[in-house]
C-alpha cells in the first residue's frame, strides 16, 4: 500500500537539491553531502546510535554527553535504517532526527571544534543538519509519517483481524480514497499540511466503524510514553510522540519556525507527487482508488467480493516473515549491546557450548582426525547445567550493571582526558595571545619600520649579526603573528640552511613591507581558538547554529580578556613591559637633537622604608651637548603630575646610551613616553 512513499522521498530530495544546487556545487565531493532523508537517517544512526553496529560511530560518547549536559531530555532513537531498505524507514527516521537535531548539532559543533583530524561523517552531518532547508524536509517527512504512514500501516496489518466489523481487504480502498481526497486539498493549499486538525484526521471517518483504530491512534500519539535521558523510572517518562507532534505542528524553536514558508511549498509538491503516484495505472495502488475506477476499489467491488475478502490479509506478511528471519540470521546481533556481543564472542571462542559436531562431518580432503572437544557446559552433569543457567539468570542484572558501571567510568576518564587536552590547548592559546598582543602593539609604535629606508638605516647601524637577525625577525613577526598576515611568513631555516639576516631582510623589504598597503590591520591580536574548520554552507544556516557560533565568539572574547588580565599580572610582577616593547631599537639621537621627544625617565627616590623607582614624564625642550655614542645632555620640562613640592619644573639631565630602554628597570633608565598607546589606557 505504501509503494508511493519512495517517490515522495525522491521528490523531496530533488526539490531541496534544486534549491541548494549552488551551495552543493561548492562542497567537496569527498564529504558526500546529499539532501535525501534516507542518507541523513543512516548517518545519524551510524554516529549516534547507542549500539555496537558501526565501529566509527560515537553513540556511547554522545549518550554520555547527553547524560552529562541534558539529563531528563527526550531522545527518540533512529531505528531500522541500516541493514535493510524498507520504503517508509526514511520517514520513520525523520521524526527522531527532527526532534534530536538540536542536540546533534551541539555535539557535532563541540566535536569538530576540538578535533584536529577531519571526520567525514561528522562534517557531513553538521553541514546538513545546520541547513534550514533540510530541517524543512525533515518536518514534512515527519508529518507524512504521522498522518499517513502510521494509520495506513495499522490498517494494512490489522485488516485480517477486523472481520467482526465487516472490514475486509477491499475496505482498504476506502482508506486510499480518504487519503487521495485529503491531498487534493493540500495540493491547492499547502498550509493544510501544517494544520494538525486537518492532516491528522484524514482517516477520522473510519473511527466510528473501527474503534480499535481510533484507540490505537489515540494511544500512539497521545499516551505512548518513553524514557528520558539518564532515567529508566516510570515516573520520569514523557509522552514522546505527543511532544514531537507539538514541535512539528507548533514549533517553539526558531530554526523550526524558519521552515514554515518552504514547508508550505514542499507540501504542495508532496501532494501532487502522491496524487500522481496513487493514480498511476502502472502502480498497484491505483487498483484500490475509486477515482480511477480501480478493479479492487471500494466503488467497483461488488457486495459478494467485499464479503469474500473479510478476514483476508491486506499484506504479504507470512511470506515476508520468512525473508525477515533469513535477514536476521545474516545480521545476527547487528544491534546488540556491547556486553552481550562480547559475551557471545567469548563463549564461541572458548567453545563453552560446543557439541563437537565437527567430528561427524565427512568428506574432508584431509584424513587427519578432527580433534574438537565438547564444550565445558556440556561436560557438566544435567543438574549442574540447570543450576548454572539459573544462577546465570539470577546474576545477569548485577553483571550488566557492573559492566555498565565500568563503561561509565571509562567514559568519565575519556571525558576528563578530553577536557584536559582542551584546557591545555586553551592555555597554550592564551600564552600565544599574550605574546602576540605585544607584537600587535608594536605595529603602531616607533618599534615598527614602515619603510625600507627606515629599516635599512636601523639594519646598517646594528653592529652584530645577532642584533641584525633579532631586528629583522621581529619586523617579520610583527606582521605574521601580531597582525595575522600569513603572507608575511618566512622560515628561519630550510633544508639545514639557516637564513642569514640579509636574506631575511630581502624578504622583509620585498614581500612583507608591501603588505602594509594591501592587508587589513586587525582591531585586536589574532587568536586561533579551537573552533569549526572552514565549512561550506548548505542553504540558510539555522538559528541555533548561529547561536553556537556566537557562543564560540563569546568564549574567544573571554579568553582574550583572561590573556590581558594575566599579562597585567605578570607585568606587575616584573615580567614583561609593554612600554619597553614599543620603543625604538636604537637610541633616538636625531629626535633628541631636534628637541622633538616626549621622555619617560626612571628615578630612584629615597623613602623612609627604603629606595623606590618611579617613572616620570616630560618633554625635551633643549639639546645642550653630546658625547658621541655615549651620552647627551638635554633640558627637560617635566609634567605637572611628576613635579613635587620644591622640585624644579625644568632640569638639565644626562641621558646615557647604555640606559636607553633597558629590559630591567634601573635608575637613570629612559625611553619615549608612549603611555597613550597602552592597551588598557582609560
N, C-alpha and C positions, 0 to 999 in steps of 0.2 A: 504493500500500500504506500510505502514511502520511497518509491523509485525516483520521484521528482526532487527529493531532498538534495541529492548530489548536484543537480542542475542549479539549485539556489546557491549552494556553496560556491560553485564555479562563477556564477553571476556576480556575487558579492566580491569575490577576489578580483574579477576582471574590472568591475566598476571602480573599486578603490585603487587598483593598479593604474587605471587611466587617469585618475585624479592626481596620483603621485608619480607619474611617469618621469618627470624631470628630476625629482629627487632620487628616484630609484636608479636612474642612469649614472648618478654621481657616486653611488655606494659601491665600494669594491666588491667584485663578484665572489671573492673567497669568503665573504661574510654570509652569503646565501640568504639574503633578506628577501622574503616573499610575503605577499599580502593575503594568502589564503588562511582561513581559520584552522584548517587541519594542521598546517605547519606550526602555527602558534601553539595549539594544544599539545602537539607532540614535543615541541621544545620545552614547554612548561613542565610536562610530565617527566621529561628526562632530567631537567635541572632541579625541580622542586619536589618530586615525588618522594615520600618517606619510605622508600623501598631500596632493595639492592639491585634493581632492574637495569640501571645504567651506570656503568663504572665511573664515568666522568661527571656524573651529577653531584649536586651538593644538598640533597634532601635533608640529611641529618643535620648538617650545619645550618641550613635555613630554618628548620624547625627549632633548633636550639636557640637561634637568633630570635625567632618568634616568641618562644617561651621567656626569653630574657627581656625583650623590649615591648612585646604586645600580648601579655597574658590576658586571657579572657576574651580575645578577639575570635571571630568566626573565620574558619579557613575551610572552604569546600574543596575536596580533592578532585583533581582531574583524573578520570579513570578510563580505562578501555580505549585509549588512543594508540597504544603501542601493541604490536603483535597481532594486529587484525585490521580489517578495513570495513567496519560497519558504516553504512551510509549516513546514519544520524549521529555517529560518535563525535564529529566535529561540533555539532550543535549542542550535544550533551556537555561537551567540554567548554563551550563558550561561556556559560553562566559562571562556573567556578573561576575562570580566567578573568572575567569581567569584575567579579567581586574581589578576587585576590590581587588584582593588578596593582592596587595602591601599595601593597606590601612587597610585591615582586620588584617594582621599580626602586623602592628604597633599598632593598637588599642588593640589587644589581648595581645601583649607584655606589653603595659602600664598597662592594667587591671590586668594581672597576677602578675606583679611586685608590684603593690600597694595593692593587696588584701591579707588579712590574712586567708581567707577561700578558700577552693577548690571549683572551679566552673567546674563541669564536662564538660558542653557544651563548655565553652571557652577553657579548656585544650585540649579537643578532637580536636577542630578546629585548635588550634595553632600547635599541633603535626602534623596534616595532611597538613595544608597549608604551613608549612615551608619545606616540602619534595619536592625535585626537581622531583622525580618520579610521585608524584601526580600532579604537575604542568604540566608535560608532558601529563598525561592522560587528564587533562582539555583542553590542547591545541589541542590534536587530536579530542576530542569530539566537540570542538568549530568549527573545520574545517568541520567535518561531518554535523554539524548543518547548517553551512552557505552554503556548497557546495551541499548538498543533501536534507536535511530536508526542508529548505525554498523553493527551487524550486519545489520539489515534493508536498509539502503542497499546494502551489498555484495552480499547475496544477490539483491536485485532487479536490480542492474546486471550481475551475472555469470551469471545463470541460463542464458542462451543459450550460454555458453562451457563449461558443465559437463555436456555430453552424455555425455562419457566416463565419468561417474559415474552415469549414468542419472538425473540430476537434471533435472526438467522444470519447465515453467511451473506445472503443477498441484502440484509439490512445495512451492511457496511456501505452500500450505495447511498443511503440517506446521510451518513456522516460525510461522504465525499461531496454530496450536494450542498450541505450546510457550509462546508469549508469553501467551496467554489463561490457561493453567493457572497460570503463574507469578504473574500479577497477581491471580488468585483467592486465592492465599495471602497476597499483600501486603494485599489488602482486609481480611483478618481480623487481620493482624499487620503494622502499619506499620513495625516495626523491621526487617523483612526488606529494605526498600528501602535501608537503610543498611548492610546486610550484604553486603560485596563478594563473598564466596564464594557467596552465593545469587544476587544480582541480576545479577552479571557472567557468570554461567554458565547463563543461561536457554537458550541455544542449544547448550550443550555436547553434547547427544545427537547433533548433526549432525557433530561434529568427526571422528569415525572415518570417516564416509561422505564428507566433504568436507575432505580435508587442507589444501587451499588456503585454505579458510575459516578454519581454526584458525591456519594460518601467517600469514594477514593480520592477524587479531586480535592474535596474539602480537606481530607487528611493530608494529602501531599503538599498542598500549597499553604495551608493554614495551621496544621497541627504537627507536622513532622519535625522532630527535634534532632539536634546534632550537638556533639560535644564541642567545647571551645578549647582554644589553645591552653595547654597546661592543666587541664582538668578532665576527668572522666566521671565526675559526680553528676548524678541525675539532676541535682538541684541547680547545677550551673549550666545545664543545657539551654539552647536557644532555638527559636523557630527559624531554622536556617533558610528554607525556601521562601518563607514569608518575608524575611528580612531582605533576601536577594530580590524578590519580586518588587518590593517597595523601592529599592535603589534603581531598578530597571525602569519602572514607570514614573517614579517621583524622585529623581536623583537629587542627592544632597551635596555630593562632591562637585566642585566647579568643573573639573575636567569632564565629568559625565554630562553635566548640563551643557557644555560646549558642543556636544554631539547632536543637539536637537535638530537643527536645520538639515544636516546631512542625513540623519536618520529618516526624516520625512521623505527626502529624495530617494534614499535606498528602499524605503518601504514600498513606494510606488513601483520601483523596478522589480522588487521581490514579488509583488502581487502579479505583475504582468508575466513574470517568468513562471510562477506557479500555475497561473491560468492556462498558459500555453502548454506546459508540461502535462497537466492533468487532462487536457483536452486532446493531446497528441494521439492520433489514432495508432501510432506505432508503439505506444506505451500501454501496458495492461490496465492502468488506472482509468483510461478513457472508457473501458468496458463497463465501469461502475458509475459513470456520470450520466445523469438523466438528460442534461442539456445536449449531450451528444447522441442521445438515444442508444446508449451502450447496451450491449446484449445482456449484461448482468446487472444493469442499473435497476433501482427500485421502481422506476416508472415503467420499464419494459418487461419486468418479471411478472409472470402470472402468479395467481394465488397458489397453484399447485407447486410451482418452483420455489416460492417463498417458504411454504410449509415443508417441502422436502429438504430444504437446506438448514432447517432448525436443528441445532445440536452439532452441526458440522464446523470444522475449524476454518478460520479465515487466514491461517498461516500454514506454512510447511514445517512447523516446529519439530515434529517427530523425525523427519529425515535430516533436518539441520542439526539436531542434537547429536546425531552420530558423527557429523563433521566436527562439532564442538568438542566432543570427547577426544577425537583424534588430535585436534589442535592443542587441547590442554595437555595431552601426553607429550607432544613435541616441546611444549614450553613449560614443562613441569617446574613449579617453583619460580616462575618468571617474576612474580610479585611477592615472593615470600620474604619474610623478615630476616634480618641478618643472623640472629642466633639460631633460628630454625634451619636456615640454609646451611650454616656452619655445622650444625648437628647432623644433618643428613649426610653431608660430605664426609664428616669424620667417621660416622658409622659405616659408610660404604668403604672408605679407605681401610679401616680396621677390620672389615669383614665381620662386624659384630653379629649380623643377622644372616650371614651366608649359609647356604644349604649344600654347598659343594656340588651343585648341579653340573658344573663343567666336566665332572668325571663321566657323565653319561652321554656326552656329545661324541658322536662317532664320525668317521670320515676325515679325520685330521691328516694333513700331509706328514706331520712328524709323528713317529711311532713312539716317541718317548712318553712315558706315563705322566698324566696330569696330576700334580700334587696340589690339592686345594682342600684345606681342612674345613670342617664345619665351623660356623661362627660361634663365638663364645656363648651367645644367648641360647642356641640350640644344643649346646653341650650340657646345659643345666637341666636338672630334673623338672618335670612339668610343674611341680609345686613351687619351685624357686622361680620359674619363669613367670607364673601368675603373681607371685609375691613381688618380683622385680617390676612388673607392669603396674601393679597397684601402688608400689612405693614411688615409682617414677611419676605417675599421675598426681600423687599427693604432693610431691616436692616440685612439680613443674612450675607452679606460680612463684615459689621462692627463688627457683633457679632463674626464671625470666627476669624477676626483679633484680637479682644480683647482677645479671648481665647488663640490664638497662642502667643500673647504677654505675657500673664500670664504664659504660658508654658515656653516661653523663659526665663522669669525672674526666674522661678523655676529651670531651667537648670543652669542658671547663679549662683544662690545661691548654688546649689548642687556642681557645679564645684569649687566654692570658698571654700566650706567646705572640699571637697576632697583635694584641693590644700593645705589648712591649715593643714589637717591631715598629708599629705605627708611631708610638710615643718617641722612640729613638729617632725615627725619621723626622718627626716634627721638631725635636730638639736640635737635630743637625741643621734643619732648615732655618730655625731661629738664629743659630750661630751664623749661618750664611747671611741672613738678613741684616744682622748687626754689622758684619764685615762689609757687606755691600752698601749699607747706609752711609758709611764713611766715604766710599768711592763715589756714591751718588752726590754727596755734598761737595766733593772736590770739583765736580764738573763746573759748578757755578762759584768758583773761588779762584784766587790767584795761583793756586797749585796747578790748575789745568791749563795746558797750552792750547790756544785756539788758532794758531797759525804756524806754518812751517818755519818762518823766520824766527819766531819766538822759541820754538822747540830746538832749532839748530843752535841758537845763541846759548841756551842753557846747556845743551848737549856738549858743545865745544868747550865751555868753561869748566865742566866737571873734569877733575884730574885723573881719577882712577877708572879702570874698566868696570869694576863692580858698581861704582856710583852711576856710571852711564847706563849699565844694564838695569839697575833699580829704577832709574828715571824713566826709561822708555817702556819698561814693563808696566809701571804704574800708569802711564798715559794710556796704554792699551787697555788695561784692566778697568780704568775709569769708564770707558765706553762699553766694554764687553760685559763686565759684571755689574758695574754701577748703574748703567743705563739699560742693560739687557740687549745691546746691539750685537747680535750673533755674527754679523758680517765683519766685526772688528777682530774676531778670534784669530790667533796665530799660535801655534805650538812653540814651546821654549826649546824643544829638541825633536828630531825626527830621524829615524834610522841611524841612531847613535851619533848623529851630528847635532851639536849644541849650537844654536843660532847665536851669532855674535851681536853685540849692541848695535853695530852699523846695519846688520841685516834686519834686525827688528825695527830700527829707526826708519829704514826704507819702507817697510810695511806700514808703519805708523803714518808717514807722510803721504804715501801714495794711495793707501786703502782706508785707513782709519779717519784721518782728518776730513776727507771729502764727505764722510757720513754725517758730519755736522750740518750739512746743507740738505740732506735727503731724509734722515731719520727723525723720529719724534722723540723729544725728551720726556720721559715719563714723569708724572707728578709725585711718584714715590719710588723707592728702590724696588727692583723686580723681585718676585718671590715665586718659588716653584713648589706650591703646596701639593700634597697628594690629592689628585683630582681626576676627573674624567679625561681620558685621552680625547683627542680631536675626533669627533664622530660626525658622520653625515646626518642631516635632518630629514626625517620622513614626514612630510606634511606639516601640520600645525603641532607645535610642542604643547603637551598637556600642562595644565596649570600647576599640578603638584610637582611635576618635574622641574618647572621653573622655580618652584619654591625650594627644591633640593639644591639647585644651583645657587640661589640666594643664600641658603644656609651655609653652603661651602664658602661663599664670599664673606659671610659674617665670620666664619672661622678664620679665614685669611686675615681679616681686619683685626681680630683678637690676637692672632699670632704676631702681627706687626706691632700691636700695642705692647704685647709681652716682651718683644725683642727690644723695643725702645726703653721700656722700664728696666730691663736687665742691663742695657747699655749704660743707662744713667747710674745704676747701682755700681757697676764696675768702675765707671769714671770717678764716682765719689770715693772709691777705694784706691784710686790712683792707677787704674788700669784703663788706658785709652784716654784721649783728649781730642774732641772734635775740632777745637780751635787750632791745636797743633797740626792736625792732619790737613787743614786747609791752607796752610802757609806756603809761600813760595819755596822752591827748592834751594835757591841761593839767596844770600842776604841782599836786601833791596837797596843797594848803594845809590843807584841812579835816582830812585824816588826820594831818598833822603837828601841828595844834593838839590833836587828840585823842590824841596820843602813841601812835598805832597804825600804825606804819610801820617795816617792815624795809628798811633802806637799803643801797645799794651805791654806794660813793663812790670816785672815781678820784684817786689821789695821785701826785705826782711825786717820786721819790726820786733822790738823787744817789749814783751808784756810781763806782767807780774808772774805769770806761770810759765815763762819761757819765751822763746822766739817764735814768730809766726810769719808765714809767707802770704803776701796779698798782691793781687794783680791790680794795677792802676792804669787808667786810660787817659790819653791826652793826644795832642796834635803837635807835630814838629813844625815850628814856626821859623826856625833859622838853622842854617848849616854853618858851623863855626870852622872846623878843620878836620882833617883825616890823616891817619897813618895807614898807608896803602895795605889793603888786605889784612889789617889788624883791628883797627877801631876807628870810630869817628866821635867828634864832639858836636852835639846839637843842643838847641834851646827848645824846650818843650813847655807848652801851655797845657796844664792839667785840667781835667774835667772837674767841675764843681763838686761832684759827689766823692771825688778822691782827695780833695783838699781838706785837711783837718784844721782845727783852730791853731793858729800860729805857723802853719805851713805857707810856703811861697806858692803863688799861683803859677809863676813861670820859673823854671830852673834850668841850669846847664847840666847836661848828663853825658856820660861816656857810654857809647854803645859798642860792645865788643863783638867781633865777627864770630868768635867761638861760642858766644852765648845767644846767638840768633836761633830761636825756635828749638831749644833742646828737647829731647824726648823725655827727660826727667826734670821736674821743676827745681830751679836753683836761683838763689838771689842774684839779681842783675840780668836775668834772662829777659829777652824782649822779643816781640812779634807784632804783627799787624793786628789792629783792633777789628775783629770780624764778628763781634757779638751779634750783629744784625743778621748774620747768616745762620745762626743756630737753629736747629730743627724745632726746639721747644721754646723758642722765643715767644713772648706774650703777643 
